[in-house]
Amino acid sequence: MCPIFLIIEVAIACAYIMLDKQDPIDSATNLIRGYNQLNKFEDI
C-alpha cells in the first residue's frame, strides 16, 4: 500500500475520534501513540 494512504487513514481516524470529545487533542494523541506502537511512522 502507498505510504500516503496510511497517513491519510490515521488523519481521518483522528478527525472522527476528536468529535464531541472534552479534550480532542488528547484523544488524537492517544490514537497516534497507539498506532505508532504497532506501525512505526519512521518505517513509512
The first five atom37 places (N, CA, C, CB, O) and aatype in JSON, in Angstrom:
{
  "aatype": [12, 4, 14, 9, 13, 10, 9, 9, 6, 19, 0, 9, 0, 4, 0, 18, 9, 12, 10, 3, 11, 5, 3, 14, 9, 3, 15, 0, 16, 2, 10, 9, 1, 7, 18, 2, 5, 10, 2, 11, 13, 6, 3, 9],
  "atom_mask": [
    [1, 1, 1, 1, 1],
    [1, 1, 1, 1, 1],
    [1, 1, 1, 1, 1],
    [1, 1, 1, 1, 1],
    [1, 1, 1, 1, 1],
    [1, 1, 1, 1, 1],
    [1, 1, 1, 1, 1],
    [1, 1, 1, 1, 1],
    [1, 1, 1, 1, 1],
    [1, 1, 1, 1, 1],
    [1, 1, 1, 1, 1],
    [1, 1, 1, 1, 1],
    [1, 1, 1, 1, 1],
    [1, 1, 1, 1, 1],
    [1, 1, 1, 1, 1],
    [1, 1, 1, 1, 1],
    [1, 1, 1, 1, 1],
    [1, 1, 1, 1, 1],
    [1, 1, 1, 1, 1],
    [1, 1, 1, 1, 1],
    [1, 1, 1, 1, 1],
    [1, 1, 1, 1, 1],
    [1, 1, 1, 1, 1],
    [1, 1, 1, 1, 1],
    [1, 1, 1, 1, 1],
    [1, 1, 1, 1, 1],
    [1, 1, 1, 1, 1],
    [1, 1, 1, 1, 1],
    [1, 1, 1, 1, 1],
    [1, 1, 1, 1, 1],
    [1, 1, 1, 1, 1],
    [1, 1, 1, 1, 1],
    [1, 1, 1, 1, 1],
    [1, 1, 1, 0, 1],
    [1, 1, 1, 1, 1],
    [1, 1, 1, 1, 1],
    [1, 1, 1, 1, 1],
    [1, 1, 1, 1, 1],
    [1, 1, 1, 1, 1],
    [1, 1, 1, 1, 1],
    [1, 1, 1, 1, 1],
    [1, 1, 1, 1, 1],
    [1, 1, 1, 1, 1],
    [1, 1, 1, 1, 1]
  ],
  "atom_positions": [
    [[0.85, -1.18, 0.0], [0.0, 0.0, 0.0], [0.89, 1.24, 0.0], [-0.97, 0.0, 1.23], [1.97, 1.25, 0.59]],
    [[0.42, 2.25, -0.66], [1.15, 3.52, -0.74], [1.21, 4.17, 0.65], [0.48, 4.48, -1.77], [0.18, 4.26, 1.33]],
    [[2.39, 4.61, 1.08], [2.53, 5.18, 2.43], [1.58, 6.35, 2.71], [3.95, 5.65, 2.64], [1.13, 6.53, 3.84]],
    [[1.29, 7.14, 1.69], [0.43, 8.31, 1.93], [-0.98, 7.88, 2.37], [0.34, 9.17, 0.66], [-1.62, 8.58, 3.14]],
    [[-1.45, 6.74, 1.86], [-2.77, 6.26, 2.27], [-2.8, 5.9, 3.74], [-3.18, 5.06, 1.42], [-3.81, 6.1, 4.41]],
    [[-1.7, 5.36, 4.26], [-1.65, 5.02, 5.68], [-1.73, 6.28, 6.54], [-0.36, 4.25, 6.01], [-2.42, 6.31, 7.56]],
    [[-1.03, 7.32, 6.12], [-1.07, 8.59, 6.86], [-2.47, 9.2, 6.79], [-0.02, 9.59, 6.29], [-2.98, 9.71, 7.79]],
    [[-3.08, 9.15, 5.62], [-4.43, 9.71, 5.46], [-5.43, 8.95, 6.34], [-4.86, 9.66, 3.98], [-6.3, 9.56, 6.95]],
    [[-5.3, 7.64, 6.4], [-6.22, 6.85, 7.23], [-6.09, 7.23, 8.7], [-5.95, 5.36, 7.05], [-7.1, 7.31, 9.41]],
    [[-4.87, 7.45, 9.17], [-4.67, 7.87, 10.56], [-5.27, 9.26, 10.77], [-3.16, 7.87, 10.93], [-5.9, 9.51, 11.8]],
    [[-5.09, 10.15, 9.82], [-5.65, 11.5, 9.93], [-7.18, 11.47, 9.99], [-5.18, 12.37, 8.75], [-7.79, 12.2, 10.77]],
    [[-7.78, 10.64, 9.17], [-9.25, 10.52, 9.18], [-9.72, 9.93, 10.5], [-9.73, 9.65, 8.0], [-10.72, 10.38, 11.07]],
    [[-9.01, 8.92, 10.98], [-9.37, 8.32, 12.28], [-9.27, 9.37, 13.39], [-8.45, 7.12, 12.6], [-10.11, 9.41, 14.29]],
    [[-8.24, 10.21, 13.33], [-8.09, 11.28, 14.32], [-9.26, 12.24, 14.26], [-6.77, 12.04, 14.11], [-9.79, 12.67, 15.29]],
    [[-9.67, 12.59, 13.06], [-10.79, 13.52, 12.91], [-12.05, 12.95, 13.55], [-11.04, 13.82, 11.42], [-12.77, 13.67, 14.25]],
    [[-12.31, 11.67, 13.32], [-13.51, 11.06, 13.89], [-13.41, 10.9, 15.4], [-13.75, 9.7, 13.25], [-14.39, 11.11, 16.12]],
    [[-12.24, 10.53, 15.89], [-12.1, 10.31, 17.34], [-12.17, 11.63, 18.11], [-10.78, 9.59, 17.64], [-12.5, 11.63, 19.3]],
    [[-11.88, 12.74, 17.45], [-11.89, 14.04, 18.11], [-13.29, 14.64, 18.23], [-11.0, 15.0, 17.36], [-13.51, 15.58, 19.0]],
    [[-14.24, 14.1, 17.48], [-15.6, 14.63, 17.52], [-16.22, 14.47, 18.9], [-16.47, 13.93, 16.47], [-16.14, 13.41, 19.52]],
    [[-16.83, 15.52, 19.37], [-17.58, 15.52, 20.63], [-16.78, 15.04, 21.83], [-18.8, 14.65, 20.49], [-17.32, 14.41, 22.74]],
    [[-15.5, 15.33, 21.85], [-14.66, 14.97, 23.0], [-14.39, 16.21, 23.83], [-13.32, 14.33, 22.53], [-14.31, 17.32, 23.32]],
    [[-14.24, 16.0, 25.12], [-13.91, 17.09, 26.03], [-12.5, 17.61, 25.74], [-14.02, 16.62, 27.49], [-12.26, 18.82, 25.76]],
    [[-11.57, 16.69, 25.47], [-10.19, 17.04, 25.16], [-9.8, 16.34, 23.85], [-9.21, 16.64, 26.33], [-9.21, 15.27, 23.88]],
    [[-10.14, 16.94, 22.7], [-9.92, 16.27, 21.41], [-8.45, 16.02, 21.09], [-10.53, 17.09, 20.32], [-8.12, 15.01, 20.46]],
    [[-7.57, 16.92, 21.51], [-6.14, 16.73, 21.23], [-5.61, 15.51, 21.97], [-5.33, 18.0, 21.63], [-4.82, 14.74, 21.42]],
    [[-6.03, 15.32, 23.21], [-5.61, 14.15, 23.98], [-6.09, 12.86, 23.32], [-6.14, 14.24, 25.42], [-5.36, 11.88, 23.26]],
    [[-7.31, 12.87, 22.82], [-7.85, 11.69, 22.15], [-7.05, 11.35, 20.9], [-9.32, 11.91, 21.78], [-6.71, 10.19, 20.66]],
    [[-6.74, 12.36, 20.1], [-5.96, 12.14, 18.89], [-4.54, 11.69, 19.22], [-5.92, 13.41, 18.04], [-3.98, 10.83, 18.54]],
    [[-3.97, 12.26, 20.26], [-2.61, 11.88, 20.67], [-2.56, 10.42, 21.09], [-2.13, 12.77, 21.83], [-1.63, 9.7, 20.73]],
    [[-3.56, 9.98, 21.83], [-3.61, 8.57, 22.24], [-3.72, 7.65, 21.03], [-4.79, 8.33, 23.19], [-3.07, 6.6, 20.99]],
    [[-4.53, 8.02, 20.06], [-4.67, 7.21, 18.85], [-3.34, 7.13, 18.1], [-5.76, 7.78, 17.94], [-2.92, 6.05, 17.68]],
    [[-2.68, 8.26, 17.94], [-1.4, 8.29, 17.21], [-0.33, 7.49, 17.95], [-0.94, 9.74, 17.01], [0.44, 6.76, 17.32]],
    [[-0.28, 7.62, 19.25], [0.71, 6.85, 20.03], [0.46, 5.35, 19.9], [0.67, 7.26, 21.52], [1.39, 4.57, 19.72]],
    [[-0.8, 4.96, 19.98], [-1.14, 3.54, 19.84], [-0.8, 3.02, 18.46], [0.0, 0.0, 0.0], [-0.25, 1.92, 18.33]],
    [[-1.12, 3.78, 17.44], [-0.79, 3.37, 16.07], [0.71, 3.25, 15.9], [-1.36, 4.37, 15.05], [1.2, 2.3, 15.29]],
    [[1.44, 4.21, 16.44], [2.89, 4.22, 16.28], [3.55, 3.06, 17.01], [3.45, 5.55, 16.79], [4.64, 2.63, 16.62]],
    [[2.93, 2.54, 18.06], [3.48, 1.36, 18.73], [3.41, 0.13, 17.84], [2.74, 1.1, 20.05], [4.3, -0.72, 17.87]],
    [[2.35, 0.04, 17.04], [2.17, -1.12, 16.17], [2.84, -0.94, 14.81], [0.7, -1.39, 15.97], [3.44, -1.88, 14.29]],
    [[2.74, 0.25, 14.26], [3.29, 0.55, 12.93], [4.07, 1.85, 13.03], [2.16, 0.65, 11.84], [3.49, 2.93, 13.06]],
    [[5.37, 1.75, 13.09], [6.21, 2.93, 13.27], [6.1, 3.87, 12.07], [7.67, 2.52, 13.48], [6.2, 3.46, 10.92]],
    [[5.89, 5.15, 12.37], [5.83, 6.14, 11.31], [7.18, 6.29, 10.62], [5.38, 7.49, 11.87], [7.24, 6.66, 9.45]],
    [[8.27, 6.01, 11.33], [9.6, 6.11, 10.72], [9.77, 5.1, 9.6], [10.69, 5.9, 11.78], [10.55, 5.32, 8.68]],
    [[9.03, 3.98, 9.67], [9.13, 2.95, 8.63], [8.43, 3.37, 7.34], [8.53, 1.65, 9.14], [8.67, 2.79, 6.28]],
    [[7.57, 4.36, 7.45], [6.82, 4.8, 6.27], [7.64, 5.68, 5.44], [5.54, 5.5, 6.64], [7.19, 6.15, 4.4]]
  ]
}
